[in-house]
Amino acid sequence: MGELRMPITYIPLCGDNQGAIFNATNTVTEKCTKHMDIHFHYIREVVEQGKVCLYFVKTDDNPADMLTKNLARDKFLNCWGQLGIAFQG
């Protein structure tokens, strides 16, 4: 992005899993996360460096669900609207 003269200070990363956000921001290794491979701890490093900022999004307000789940029509249209796409029909 820097080459395009659009510098970014951090990458916002939204998720609806509070446990995953906690593990990524908590630098203390918990007993239940000792089995995780070292390369999964990379997210902790980039969060500490300020390259990535983690945000919690409620499941009902998560537009990524339309790309990962089968949704009812109302939920699908809600997600579609959050992405800024207009539906004609």
For each residue, the residues with C-beta under 8 A, 3 or more apart:
1: 4 6 7 8
2: 5 6 7
3:
4: 1
5: 2
6: 1 2
7: 1 2
8: 1 11
9: 50
10: 50 51 52 53
11: 8 51 52 53
12: 52 53 55
13: 52 53 54 55
14: 54 55 56 57 62 64
15: 20 21 54 55 56 57
16: 56 57 58 59 62
17: 20 21
18: 21 22 56
19: 22 23
20: 15 17 23 24
21: 15 17 18 24 25 54 56
22: 18 19 25 26
23: 19 20 26 30 33 44
24: 20 21 43 44 47 54
25: 21 22 44 47 54
26: 22 23 30
27: 44 48
28:
29: 33 34
30: 23 26 33 34
31: 34
32: 35
33: 23 29 30 36
34: 29 30 31
35: 32
36: 33 40 41
37: 40
38: 41
39: 42
40: 36 37 43
41: 36 38 44 45
42: 39 45 46
43: 24 40 46 47 52
44: 23 24 25 27 41 47 48
45: 41 42 48 49
46: 42 43 49 51 52
47: 24 25 43 44 50 51 52 53 54
48: 27 44 45
49: 45 46
50: 9 10 47 53
51: 10 11 46 47
52: 10 11 12 13 43 46 47
53: 10 11 12 13 47 50
54: 13 14 15 21 24 25 47
55: 12 13 14 15
56: 14 15 16 18 21
57: 14 15 16 61 62
58: 16 61 62
59: 16 62 65
60:
61: 57 58 82
62: 14 16 57 58 59 65 79
63: 66 79 80 82 83
64: 14 67 68 79
65: 59 62 68 69 71 75 79
66: 63 69 71 75 76 79 80 83
67: 64
68: 64 65
69: 65 66
70:
71: 65 66 75 76 79
72: 75 76
73: 76 77
74: 77 78
75: 65 66 71 72 78 79
76: 66 71 72 73 79 80
77: 73 74 80 81 87
78: 74 75 81 82
79: 62 63 64 65 66 71 75 76 82 83
80: 63 66 76 77 83 85 87
81: 77 78 84 85 87
82: 61 63 78 79
83: 63 66 79 80
84: 81
85: 80 81
86:
87: 77 80 81
88:
89:
